[in-house]
Amino acid sequence: MKTWFTLDQLDLDTHIISEYRHWEETHCYLIEGDNQALLIDTGLGICDISKEVRKLTDKPVIAVATHIHWDHIGGHKYFPNFYAHEAELNWLSGEFPLNMETIREMVIDRCDLPEEYDVNTYEFFQGTPARVLHDGDTINLGGRVITVLHTPGHSPGHMSFWEEERGYLFTGDLVYKDTLFAYYPSTDPQAYLNSLDRIAGLPVMRVLPAHHTLEIQPEILIRMRDAFRQLDIEGKLHHGSGNFNYGDWGVWL
């Protein structure tokens, strides 16, 4: 039987749990400290990610999503101790702007599903976070401190997570190699530029995206920031202006 999750190790106490059988190729990151562990994003929810997490750590696990989209909170139901940004709490309480039929179609779109999986059982996670996060908050795992950066653009409460000591930047859907999505009504192209401008100034050693290839270098932060700046100068940084391709990445506005 083919496995759903692919496991990679970034270093001794940082693991990557990926879902390559879906076209989005979602990555979740398990960061282990001395006292507890942080799971950044919980994937699509097609298979039980908690079983993979328990293979990697026996410490208490906090789950946090870079943002409240179906492909990032699918496994939240297995982690009652979860955190969320203040700007997306309404999406966790019945106000997400897409209906279940649309979400289920996206869950199984271009996906090599497990034979036994029934998408009709899929539910969009709802719940109340144990902690509401704000820009600049820190999550202390014991020996490892993760800083919350509010980086809206792809979504109102989108967060990137910065581990300054190791130079790790977990970018969620703000930065990855492929087409960035900034055309939904809930996206904000101008906020996207501001967020890119902010993270481009960090001394990043490793960019860790939520989708697609993990072979991504920090220099892409500057290139993306500069491209968004140019779109702004040309009056194109707004919804409806089209698709823009920059070689190894692009943006849909």
VOVEX-961131 format. One record per residue: x, y, z of N, C-alpha, C in turn. Coordinates in nm, 3 decimals. Layout:
residues N
n.c1, n.c2, n.c3, ca.c1, ca.c2, ca.c3, c.c1, c.c2, c.c3
X, Y, Z, X, Y, Z, X, Y, Z $
...
END
This chain:
residues 253
n.c1, n.c2, n.c3, ca.c1, ca.c2, ca.c3, c.c1, c.c2, c.c3
0.084, -0.120, 0.000, 0.000, 0.000, 0.000, 0.088, 0.125, 0.000 $
0.059, 0.218, -0.087, 0.135, 0.342, -0.093, 0.108, 0.427, 0.030 $
0.214, 0.484, 0.082, 0.196, 0.573, 0.198, 0.146, 0.709, 0.151 $
0.074, 0.776, 0.237, 0.022, 0.909, 0.205, 0.126, 1.017, 0.237 $
0.189, 1.005, 0.352, 0.284, 1.106, 0.396, 0.427, 1.067, 0.360 $
0.508, 1.168, 0.328, 0.651, 1.150, 0.307, 0.723, 1.228, 0.417 $
0.817, 1.162, 0.484, 0.888, 1.225, 0.594, 1.030, 1.262, 0.552 $
1.070, 1.384, 0.587, 1.207, 1.430, 0.566, 1.256, 1.494, 0.695 $
1.386, 1.492, 0.713, 1.445, 1.549, 0.834, 1.531, 1.669, 0.797 $
1.500, 1.784, 0.855, 1.577, 1.905, 0.829, 1.701, 1.908, 0.917 $
1.683, 1.875, 1.044, 1.793, 1.857, 1.137, 1.745, 1.762, 1.246 $
1.822, 1.744, 1.351, 1.792, 1.643, 1.452, 1.653, 1.657, 1.511 $
1.605, 1.781, 1.527, 1.478, 1.802, 1.595, 1.379, 1.884, 1.511 $
1.393, 1.877, 1.380, 1.300, 1.943, 1.289, 1.268, 1.848, 1.174 $
1.141, 1.813, 1.159, 1.098, 1.719, 1.056, 0.996, 1.783, 0.963 $
0.993, 1.733, 0.840, 0.898, 1.779, 0.739, 0.806, 1.662, 0.705 $
0.676, 1.686, 0.712, 0.576, 1.585, 0.679, 0.500, 1.636, 0.557 $
0.517, 1.567, 0.444, 0.467, 1.618, 0.316, 0.358, 1.529, 0.258 $
0.272, 1.591, 0.177, 0.163, 1.521, 0.109, 0.181, 1.537, -0.043 $
0.270, 1.457, -0.099, 0.305, 1.470, -0.240, 0.201, 1.408, -0.334 $
0.105, 1.333, -0.279, 0.006, 1.269, -0.365, -0.110, 1.364, -0.401 $
-0.106, 1.484, -0.349, -0.200, 1.590, -0.388, -0.120, 1.694, -0.466 $
-0.183, 1.757, -0.565, -0.109, 1.849, -0.653, -0.046, 1.966, -0.579 $
-0.104, 2.002, -0.464, -0.049, 2.116, -0.389, 0.081, 2.082, -0.317 $
0.109, 1.954, -0.300, 0.233, 1.911, -0.235, 0.257, 1.989, -0.106 $
0.163, 1.971, -0.014, 0.165, 2.046, 0.112, 0.272, 1.993, 0.207 $
0.341, 2.086, 0.273, 0.441, 2.051, 0.374, 0.397, 2.101, 0.512 $
0.411, 2.014, 0.610, 0.390, 2.050, 0.750, 0.524, 2.032, 0.823 $
0.547, 2.112, 0.925, 0.677, 2.112, 0.991, 0.662, 2.084, 1.140 $
0.734, 1.984, 1.187, 0.734, 1.949, 1.328, 0.864, 2.000, 1.391 $
0.850, 2.095, 1.481, 0.964, 2.160, 1.546, 0.964, 2.115, 1.693 $
1.070, 2.047, 1.733, 1.074, 1.991, 1.868, 1.167, 2.070, 1.957 $
1.114, 2.113, 2.072, 1.195, 2.179, 2.173, 1.222, 2.083, 2.288 $
1.276, 2.137, 2.397, 1.306, 2.053, 2.513, 1.179, 2.008, 2.586 $
1.076, 2.093, 2.582, 0.956, 2.066, 2.662, 0.834, 2.027, 2.580 $
0.823, 2.082, 2.461, 0.707, 2.054, 2.377, 0.744, 2.072, 2.231 $
0.651, 2.035, 2.144, 0.676, 2.043, 2.001, 0.569, 2.129, 1.936 $
0.604, 2.191, 1.824, 0.512, 2.274, 1.747, 0.495, 2.212, 1.609 $
0.370, 2.192, 1.568, 0.340, 2.143, 1.434, 0.283, 2.259, 1.354 $
0.362, 2.307, 1.258, 0.317, 2.418, 1.173, 0.241, 2.359, 1.055 $
0.112, 2.383, 1.053, 0.016, 2.329, 0.955, -0.007, 2.179, 0.978 $
-0.129, 2.136, 0.950, -0.163, 1.994, 0.973, -0.214, 1.927, 0.846 $
-0.198, 1.994, 0.731, -0.225, 1.929, 0.603, -0.371, 1.923, 0.565 $
-0.398, 1.835, 0.469, -0.530, 1.827, 0.407, -0.634, 1.755, 0.491 $
-0.590, 1.667, 0.578, -0.685, 1.592, 0.659, -0.736, 1.466, 0.592 $
-0.677, 1.428, 0.479, -0.718, 1.306, 0.408, -0.674, 1.183, 0.487 $
-0.555, 1.187, 0.546, -0.506, 1.082, 0.635, -0.465, 1.145, 0.768 $
-0.449, 1.061, 0.868, -0.426, 1.106, 1.006, -0.279, 1.142, 1.027 $
-0.250, 1.271, 1.027, -0.112, 1.317, 1.043, -0.060, 1.294, 1.185 $
-0.150, 1.281, 1.282, -0.106, 1.262, 1.421, -0.029, 1.131, 1.437 $
-0.060, 1.030, 1.356, 0.013, 0.904, 1.363, 0.158, 0.922, 1.322 $
0.181, 1.010, 1.224, 0.318, 1.038, 1.182, 0.391, 1.121, 1.288 $
0.321, 1.216, 1.346, 0.381, 1.300, 1.449, 0.426, 1.217, 1.567 $
0.344, 1.118, 1.606, 0.376, 1.035, 1.723, 0.495, 0.943, 1.697 $
0.525, 0.918, 1.573, 0.646, 0.841, 1.540, 0.772, 0.925, 1.564 $
0.754, 1.055, 1.564, 0.869, 1.147, 1.568, 0.892, 1.210, 1.704 $
0.788, 1.223, 1.785, 0.805, 1.284, 1.917, 0.702, 1.230, 2.015 $
0.740, 1.225, 2.141, 0.645, 1.190, 2.247, 0.615, 1.311, 2.336 $
0.661, 1.428, 2.293, 0.635, 1.551, 2.369, 0.495, 1.605, 2.338 $
0.438, 1.686, 2.427, 0.309, 1.751, 2.397, 0.322, 1.835, 2.271 $
0.219, 1.833, 2.186, 0.225, 1.901, 2.057, 0.124, 2.015, 2.050 $
0.173, 2.131, 2.011, 0.088, 2.246, 1.979, 0.076, 2.250, 1.827 $
-0.046, 2.264, 1.778, -0.065, 2.281, 1.634, -0.092, 2.428, 1.605 $
-0.036, 2.475, 1.495, -0.063, 2.612, 1.452, -0.066, 2.613, 1.300 $
-0.163, 2.683, 1.244, -0.173, 2.692, 1.099, -0.118, 2.827, 1.053 $
-0.046, 2.824, 0.941, -0.003, 2.951, 0.884, -0.126, 3.035, 0.846 $
-0.237, 2.966, 0.812, -0.363, 3.034, 0.785, -0.474, 2.930, 0.779 $
-0.598, 2.977, 0.791, -0.712, 2.887, 0.804, -0.771, 2.854, 0.667 $
-0.693, 2.776, 0.590, -0.742, 2.718, 0.466, -0.743, 2.566, 0.482 $
-0.832, 2.498, 0.407, -0.854, 2.354, 0.424, -0.728, 2.271, 0.416 $
-0.633, 2.312, 0.334, -0.512, 2.232, 0.314, -0.407, 2.256, 0.422 $
-0.440, 2.339, 0.521, -0.348, 2.367, 0.630, -0.404, 2.332, 0.767 $
-0.532, 2.304, 0.774, -0.595, 2.273, 0.904, -0.666, 2.138, 0.903 $
-0.643, 2.057, 0.800, -0.715, 1.931, 0.788, -0.692, 1.835, 0.904 $
-0.574, 1.843, 0.966, -0.545, 1.755, 1.078, -0.560, 1.819, 1.214 $
-0.614, 1.939, 1.220, -0.630, 2.008, 1.348, -0.718, 1.931, 1.446 $
-0.809, 1.850, 1.395, -0.900, 1.777, 1.484, -0.826, 1.681, 1.576 $
-0.703, 1.647, 1.541, -0.624, 1.557, 1.624, -0.543, 1.630, 1.730 $
-0.545, 1.763, 1.728, -0.462, 1.843, 1.818, -0.546, 1.951, 1.887 $
-0.608, 1.916, 2.000, -0.695, 2.014, 2.068, -0.621, 2.138, 2.116 $
-0.489, 2.126, 2.137, -0.410, 2.242, 2.178, -0.356, 2.309, 2.051 $
-0.440, 2.399, 1.994, -0.397, 2.467, 1.873, -0.408, 2.618, 1.889 $
-0.326, 2.689, 1.813, -0.323, 2.835, 1.816, -0.368, 2.889, 1.680 $
-0.423, 3.010, 1.679, -0.466, 3.073, 1.554, -0.453, 3.224, 1.565 $
-0.443, 3.290, 1.450, -0.431, 3.435, 1.448, -0.567, 3.501, 1.469 $
-0.566, 3.614, 1.534, -0.690, 3.685, 1.567, -0.774, 3.721, 1.445 $
-0.708, 3.745, 1.330, -0.781, 3.793, 1.212, -0.862, 3.685, 1.141 $
-0.842, 3.558, 1.179, -0.913, 3.450, 1.110, -0.997, 3.365, 1.203 $
-1.024, 3.414, 1.322, -1.106, 3.337, 1.416, -1.246, 3.311, 1.361 $
-1.299, 3.405, 1.283, -1.433, 3.386, 1.227, -1.438, 3.269, 1.129 $
-1.325, 3.239, 1.065, -1.321, 3.125, 0.972, -1.327, 2.993, 1.047 $
-1.297, 2.997, 1.176, -1.303, 2.877, 1.260, -1.439, 2.863, 1.327 $
-1.528, 2.955, 1.296, -1.661, 2.951, 1.360, -1.773, 2.975, 1.259 $
-1.759, 2.914, 1.142, -1.869, 2.910, 1.047, -1.873, 3.018, 0.941 $
-1.771, 3.104, 0.934, -1.776, 3.216, 0.840, -1.676, 3.206, 0.726 $
-1.625, 3.085, 0.698, -1.533, 3.071, 0.586, -1.610, 3.098, 0.457 $
-1.551, 3.172, 0.362, -1.628, 3.221, 0.245, -1.658, 3.119, 0.136 $
-1.619, 2.991, 0.152, -1.652, 2.888, 0.054, -1.741, 2.782, 0.117 $
-1.831, 2.723, 0.037, -1.919, 2.620, 0.091, -1.847, 2.484, 0.090 $
-1.908, 2.386, 0.159, -1.845, 2.256, 0.174, -1.827, 2.184, 0.041 $
-1.920, 2.199, -0.050, -1.909, 2.132, -0.179, -1.784, 2.179, -0.253 $
-1.761, 2.309, -0.252, -1.643, 2.364, -0.319, -1.515, 2.318, -0.251 $
-1.513, 2.319, -0.118, -1.395, 2.276, -0.045, -1.363, 2.130, -0.073 $
-1.467, 2.045, -0.073, -1.444, 1.902, -0.100, -1.390, 1.879, -0.240 $
-1.436, 1.958, -0.336, -1.382, 1.947, -0.472, -1.234, 1.982, -0.475 $
-1.195, 2.082, -0.398, -1.055, 2.122, -0.395, -0.968, 2.020, -0.321 $
-1.024, 1.957, -0.219, -0.950, 1.856, -0.144, -0.909, 1.740, -0.234 $
-0.997, 1.697, -0.325, -0.968, 1.580, -0.408, -0.920, 1.615, -0.549 $
-0.908, 1.744, -0.578, -0.864, 1.787, -0.711, -0.720, 1.740, -0.738 $
-0.701, 1.673, -0.853, -0.568, 1.627, -0.895, -0.494, 1.558, -0.780 $
-0.560, 1.455, -0.727, -0.512, 1.388, -0.607, -0.516, 1.237, -0.625 $
-0.408, 1.172, -0.588, -0.400, 1.026, -0.587, -0.453, 0.978, -0.452 $
-0.585, 0.969, -0.441, -0.650, 0.941, -0.313, -0.627, 0.798, -0.266 $
-0.620, 0.778, -0.135, -0.622, 0.641, -0.082, -0.752, 0.573, -0.124 $
-0.745, 0.444, -0.152, -0.862, 0.372, -0.204, -0.983, 0.383, -0.112 $
-0.957, 0.381, 0.018, -1.068, 0.377, 0.114, -1.123, 0.515, 0.148 $
-1.066, 0.621, 0.092, -1.107, 0.755, 0.133, -1.240, 0.797, 0.071 $
-1.327, 0.851, 0.154, -1.458, 0.902, 0.110, -1.463, 1.051, 0.137 $
-1.454, 1.132, 0.032, -1.450, 1.277, 0.050, -1.580, 1.331, 0.110 $
-1.689, 1.256, 0.100, -1.816, 1.302, 0.158, -1.811, 1.311, 0.310 $
-1.710, 1.249, 0.369, -1.695, 1.257, 0.515, -1.610, 1.376, 0.556 $
-1.554, 1.448, 0.456, -1.464, 1.559, 0.488, -1.540, 1.676, 0.549 $
-1.489, 1.729, 0.658, -1.547, 1.847, 0.721, -1.439, 1.954, 0.736 $
-1.478, 2.078, 0.716, -1.387, 2.191, 0.736, -1.372, 2.214, 0.885 $
-1.250, 2.207, 0.937, -1.228, 2.215, 1.081, -1.282, 2.344, 1.141 $
-1.348, 2.329, 1.254, -1.399, 2.443, 1.331, -1.360, 2.423, 1.476 $
-1.332, 2.532, 1.546, -1.293, 2.519, 1.685, -1.246, 2.650, 1.745 $
-1.217, 2.643, 1.874, -1.171, 2.759, 1.948, -1.026, 2.737, 1.989 $
-0.935, 2.824, 1.947, -0.794, 2.802, 1.978, -0.763, 2.818, 2.127 $
-0.662, 2.744, 2.171, -0.617, 2.756, 2.309, -0.546, 2.889, 2.333 $
-0.492, 2.945, 2.224, -0.424, 3.075, 2.232, -0.446, 3.151, 2.103 $
-0.479, 3.278, 2.116, -0.495, 3.364, 1.999, -0.363, 3.439, 1.978 $
-0.310, 3.427, 1.858, -0.180, 3.486, 1.828, -0.191, 3.623, 1.764 $
-0.087, 3.704, 1.790, -0.075, 3.838, 1.733, 0.067, 3.856, 1.682 $
0.085, 3.954, 1.599, 0.217, 3.984, 1.545, 0.317, 4.008, 1.656 $
0.432, 3.941, 1.647, 0.538, 3.959, 1.744, 0.532, 3.865, 1.863 $
0.426, 3.788, 1.876, 0.419, 3.690, 1.983, 0.529, 3.586, 1.966 $
0.567, 3.522, 2.075, 0.665, 3.414, 2.068, 0.605, 3.285, 2.124 $
0.653, 3.175, 2.070, 0.614, 3.043, 2.118, 0.742, 2.976, 2.167 $
0.751, 2.955, 2.298, 0.872, 2.900, 2.360, 0.853, 2.750, 2.381 $
0.931, 2.672, 2.309, 0.919, 2.526, 2.315, 1.017, 2.465, 2.414 $
1.098, 2.549, 2.476, 1.206, 2.501, 2.561, 1.331, 2.482, 2.478 $
1.420, 2.581, 2.482, 1.542, 2.573, 2.402, 1.525, 2.620, 2.258 $
1.401, 2.639, 2.216, 1.372, 2.692, 2.082, 1.258, 2.791, 2.094 $
1.278, 2.908, 2.037, 1.176, 3.013, 2.042, 1.137, 3.049, 1.900 $
1.008, 3.045, 1.873, 0.954, 3.076, 1.741, 0.876, 3.207, 1.751 $
0.906, 3.301, 1.662, 0.839, 3.432, 1.662, 0.731, 3.434, 1.554 $
0.614, 3.485, 1.593, 0.501, 3.498, 1.501, 0.515, 3.628, 1.422 $
0.511, 3.617, 1.289, 0.510, 3.735, 1.203, 0.376, 3.738, 1.130 $
0.296, 3.840, 1.152, 0.171, 3.853, 1.078, 0.206, 3.899, 0.938 $
0.184, 3.811, 0.840, 0.221, 3.841, 0.700, 0.099, 3.825, 0.610 $
0.002, 3.914, 0.620, -0.119, 3.902, 0.538, -0.090, 3.927, 0.390 $
-0.186, 3.891, 0.309, -0.174, 3.906, 0.164, -0.245, 3.789, 0.099 $
-0.198, 3.669, 0.127, -0.266, 3.549, 0.079, -0.397, 3.529, 0.156 $
-0.396, 3.567, 0.282, -0.517, 3.563, 0.365, -0.501, 3.667, 0.476 $
-0.613, 3.707, 0.539, -0.606, 3.819, 0.635, -0.520, 3.791, 0.758 $
-0.522, 3.666, 0.805, -0.447, 3.633, 0.926, -0.326, 3.546, 0.900 $
-0.276, 3.549, 0.778, -0.162, 3.464, 0.743, -0.043, 3.496, 0.832 $
0.023, 3.390, 0.880, 0.141, 3.405, 0.964, 0.260, 3.332, 0.902 $
0.376, 3.393, 0.914, 0.501, 3.324, 0.891, 0.564, 3.305, 1.028 $
0.651, 3.206, 1.040, 0.713, 3.175, 1.169, 0.864, 3.182, 1.155 $
0.925, 3.258, 1.243, 1.067, 3.292, 1.232, 1.142, 3.235, 1.351 $
1.238, 3.148, 1.324, 1.326, 3.099, 1.428, 1.462, 3.165, 1.407 $
1.483, 3.274, 1.478, 1.600, 3.358, 1.454, 1.730, 3.284, 1.478 $
1.735, 3.202, 1.581, 1.861, 3.136, 1.617, 1.914, 3.048, 1.504 $
1.824, 2.982, 1.433, 1.866, 2.893, 1.324, 1.850, 2.957, 1.186 $
1.785, 3.072, 1.181, 1.763, 3.137, 1.053, 1.656, 3.071, 0.969 $
1.566, 2.997, 1.035, 1.459, 2.928, 0.964, 1.338, 3.021, 0.951 $
1.286, 3.033, 0.830, 1.163, 3.109, 0.807, 1.060, 3.016, 0.743 $
0.953, 2.991, 0.816, 0.844, 2.907, 0.767, 0.741, 3.000, 0.704 $
0.731, 2.996, 0.571, 0.661, 3.101, 0.498, 0.516, 3.070, 0.461 $
0.467, 2.948, 0.490, 0.329, 2.918, 0.454, 0.304, 2.937, 0.306 $
0.193, 3.007, 0.273, 0.159, 3.033, 0.133, 0.205, 3.170, 0.086 $
0.282, 3.239, 0.168, 0.335, 3.369, 0.127, 0.444, 3.353, 0.023 $
0.529, 3.251, 0.041, 0.643, 3.229, -0.048, 0.656, 3.080, -0.076 $
0.654, 3.044, -0.202, 0.692, 2.911, -0.249, 0.721, 2.922, -0.398 $
0.780, 2.818, -0.454, 0.811, 2.818, -0.598, 0.694, 2.759, -0.676 $
0.615, 2.840, -0.734, 0.503, 2.804, -0.820, 0.418, 2.931, -0.828 $
0.292, 2.918, -0.868, 0.207, 3.036, -0.878, 0.150, 3.074, -0.742 $
0.183, 3.192, -0.695, 0.127, 3.246, -0.571, -0.016, 3.292, -0.600 $
-0.106, 3.267, -0.506, -0.246, 3.303, -0.524, -0.279, 3.431, -0.447 $
-0.313, 3.535, -0.522, -0.351, 3.662, -0.460, -0.472, 3.720, -0.531 $
-0.559, 3.632, -0.582, -0.674, 3.678, -0.660, -0.807, 3.656, -0.588 $
-0.808, 3.571, -0.483, -0.933, 3.550, -0.409, -0.981, 3.684, -0.350 $
-1.111, 3.699, -0.329, -1.160, 3.821, -0.262, -1.097, 3.842, -0.123 $
-1.059, 3.732, -0.057, -1.002, 3.743, 0.077, -0.851, 3.770, 0.075 $
-0.793, 3.783, -0.045, -0.651, 3.820, -0.055, -0.637, 3.971, -0.066 $
-0.514, 4.018, -0.045, -0.487, 4.162, -0.049, -0.349, 4.183, -0.111 $
-0.343, 4.215, -0.240, -0.213, 4.230, -0.307, -0.120, 4.335, -0.244 $
-0.176, 4.444, -0.199, -0.092, 4.547, -0.137, -0.034, 4.497, -0.005 $
-0.116, 4.427, 0.073, -0.067, 4.369, 0.198, 0.039, 4.263, 0.169 $
0.023, 4.191, 0.059, 0.121, 4.091, 0.017, 0.258, 4.156, -0.003 $
0.259, 4.269, -0.072, 0.384, 4.342, -0.093, 0.445, 4.383, 0.041 $
0.365, 4.436, 0.130, 0.416, 4.479, 0.261, 0.478, 4.362, 0.337 $
0.412, 4.246, 0.327, 0.463, 4.128, 0.397, 0.594, 4.080, 0.337 $
0.603, 4.080, 0.203, 0.728, 4.042, 0.138, 0.840, 4.140, 0.173 $
0.807, 4.266, 0.179, 0.904, 4.369, 0.214, 0.960, 4.343, 0.354 $
0.872, 4.300, 0.442, 0.914, 4.275, 0.580, 1.007, 4.154, 0.591 $
0.970, 4.042, 0.531, 1.051, 3.922, 0.548, 1.179, 3.926, 0.465 $
1.179, 4.007, 0.358, 1.299, 4.019, 0.275, 1.415, 4.082, 0.353 $
1.384, 4.150, 0.461, 1.487, 4.214, 0.541, 1.543, 4.128, 0.652 $
1.495, 4.005, 0.665, 1.542, 3.917, 0.771, 1.666, 3.840, 0.728 $
1.755, 3.806, 0.822, 1.875, 3.727, 0.788, 1.842, 3.578, 0.776 $
1.765, 3.544, 0.675, 1.714, 3.408, 0.658, 1.822, 3.315, 0.604 $
1.835, 3.200, 0.667, 1.928, 3.097, 0.620, 1.855, 2.988, 0.541 $
1.729, 2.965, 0.576, 1.653, 2.858, 0.511, 1.507, 2.900, 0.499 $
1.455, 2.898, 0.376, 1.313, 2.924, 0.350, 1.241, 2.790, 0.348 $
1.135, 2.780, 0.429, 1.061, 2.655, 0.441, 0.915, 2.681, 0.404 $
0.880, 2.651, 0.278, 0.747, 2.686, 0.226, 0.642, 2.580, 0.259 $
0.516, 2.613, 0.238, 0.407, 2.519, 0.265, 0.373, 2.432, 0.145 $
0.429, 2.463, 0.028, 0.394, 2.387, -0.092, 0.514, 2.368, -0.186 $
0.506, 2.259, -0.261, 0.595, 2.233, -0.374, 0.741, 2.215, -0.331 $
0.835, 2.246, -0.418, 0.974, 2.208, -0.393, 1.030, 2.269, -0.264 $
1.113, 2.189, -0.199, 1.184, 2.237, -0.080, 1.319, 2.297, -0.117 $
1.351, 2.287, -0.246, 1.478, 2.346, -0.295, 1.452, 2.492, -0.328 $
1.460, 2.574, -0.227, 1.427, 2.716, -0.242, 1.526, 2.797, -0.157 $
1.587, 2.896, -0.218, 1.693, 2.972, -0.152, 1.641, 3.108, -0.103 $
1.702, 3.162, 0.003, 1.656, 3.290, 0.058, 1.654, 3.406, -0.042 $
1.737, 3.400, -0.146, 1.741, 3.510, -0.243, 1.606, 3.531, -0.311 $
1.519, 3.427, -0.308, 1.389, 3.442, -0.373, 1.303, 3.545, -0.302 $
1.329, 3.567, -0.174, 1.253, 3.667, -0.098, 1.273, 3.807, -0.157 $
1.396, 3.836, -0.195, 1.428, 3.965, -0.256, 1.365, 3.975, -0.395 $
1.377, 3.868, -0.473, 1.322, 3.870, -0.608, 1.170, 3.889, -0.607 $
1.104, 3.820, -0.516, 0.959, 3.835, -0.508, 0.920, 3.975, -0.464 $
0.989, 4.026, -0.363, 0.962, 4.161, -0.314, 0.980, 4.263, -0.426 $
1.088, 4.249, -0.501, 1.118, 4.344, -0.608, 1.014, 4.335, -0.720 $
0.971, 4.214, -0.752, 0.870, 4.197, -0.857, 0.737, 4.258, -0.815 $
0.697, 4.238, -0.691, 0.574, 4.299, -0.641, 0.586, 4.451, -0.641 $
0.703, 4.503, -0.605, 0.724, 4.649, -0.608, 0.705, 4.703, -0.750 $
0.760, 4.630, -0.848, 0.749, 4.675, -0.986, 0.604, 4.670, -1.033 $
0.532, 4.566, -0.997, 0.389, 4.559, -1.031, 0.314, 4.678, -0.972 $
0.351, 4.714, -0.851, 0.288, 4.828, -0.785, 0.318, 4.958, -0.861 $
0.443, 4.976, -0.900, 0.484, 5.095, -0.975, 0.406, 5.105, -1.107 $
0.384, 4.988, -1.170, 0.314, 4.985, -1.299, 0.162, 4.988, -1.285 $
0.114, 4.998, -1.163, -0.031, 5.004, -1.141, -0.102, 4.872, -1.163 $
-0.029, 4.761, -1.148, -0.085, 4.628, -1.174, -0.106, 4.545, -1.047 $
-0.072, 4.600, -0.932, -0.082, 4.523, -0.809, -0.223, 4.532, -0.751 $
-0.316, 4.469, -0.822, -0.456, 4.470, -0.777, -0.527, 4.349, -0.837 $
-0.640, 4.314, -0.778, -0.717, 4.201, -0.828, -0.758, 4.223, -0.974 $
-0.748, 4.116, -1.052, -0.795, 4.121, -1.190, -0.691, 4.161, -1.291 $
-0.568, 4.188, -1.246, -0.467, 4.234, -1.342, -0.404, 4.118, -1.418 $
-0.424, 3.994, -1.370, -0.379, 3.879, -1.449, -0.274, 3.793, -1.383 $
-0.211, 3.708, -1.466, -0.104, 3.619, -1.423, 0.031, 3.676, -1.467 $
0.127, 3.668, -1.379, 0.261, 3.718, -1.408, 0.362, 3.608, -1.376 $
0.447, 3.575, -1.474, 0.541, 3.464, -1.461, 0.683, 3.518, -1.450 $
0.755, 3.467, -1.350, 0.893, 3.512, -1.328, 0.993, 3.395, -1.334 $
0.959, 3.293, -1.412, 1.050, 3.180, -1.427, 1.021, 3.068, -1.331 $
1.081, 3.073, -1.212, 1.059, 2.966, -1.114, 0.945, 2.996, -1.018 $
0.877, 3.108, -1.040, 0.758, 3.139, -0.961, 0.671, 3.237, -1.040 $
0.551, 3.258, -0.995, 0.461, 3.353, -1.058, 0.355, 3.397, -0.958 $
0.269, 3.487, -1.001, 0.162, 3.532, -0.913, 0.036, 3.554, -0.996 $
-0.075, 3.514, -0.940, -0.208, 3.530, -0.999, -0.282, 3.636, -0.919 $
-0.305, 3.750, -0.984, -0.369, 3.863, -0.916, -0.513, 3.881, -0.964 $
END
